[in-house]
Amino acid sequence: MIKFKLEEGWSTGLFLLGAILAAGWVVAAAGWTDGLEVVPRAGAGGVIAGLFLGWSVFRGRTSHLFSTIYGLSWVGYLVGKELPGELTWGERIAEMVTRLAYWIFQAVTGGTSNDTLIFVIVFCALFWVLGYGAAWNTYRRMRVWHAIIPPGIVAFLNVYYYFGPVPLVRYLALYLFFALLYVTRSHAFEQERKWRREGVAYDPIFRFDFLRAGLILSIVVLALAWAVPTATSVPYLTDAWHRLSDPWRTVQEEWKRLFSNLRGSAVAGAVEPFGSSICLLYTSP
């Protein structure tokens, strides 16, 4: 049984969906391999599933089990329909399972893989989890930062390691825009819930005032974030990166081993991301 009353407001879900889609567009626009255009759709499916399962009366484990089943079906459909040839769906599923099993074998035995289809599957599955987790943490737990930080990290890493001609920063800015609006609306909902619990009278019109203030704040923050890093020296980030570089180098080497045929994969070997200025994090269009 599903409860259709949406206390958190539809705008909360729309802002969250916008943030997940924007993070997915970062990956799709980077074009690490063919077929990544389905990644945002995988994330959107996760958000929808998390929204309905978050409303439901199912316990957490049951909801997560359903999410796993839905996710495997949705990701399998998105990736399977992109396979070339006149294959039946049985043949498409067998093809994906066979290639995934071989990739896992290569991963555990120290081999190298150049199957880009697995990269698409991995990112679709990742964005399903990110979308589902974000919606679940919103509509079941209202844990705002658990919902919004993970997709932001994925989007940021894609922007940082991309050195191609597509201006990915604009997609990251779109993500931040929706994320800030989502945080603003979620905070307003928390305040409403607190006031109702304490019997405090308030005018519901404050929601619109809150959103308007959040919109203005989002635009100002994005404008400052776009301008300030190009002129601000942050040498302490270099020191912090030195302390993290050794374990991160291991992750990079494993990544290159498992996905050795990606466009621009050589960029992943960089271990000195911060120079004398944080402007190296941004690439002008």
Disulfide bonds with the S-S distance in Angstrom:
none
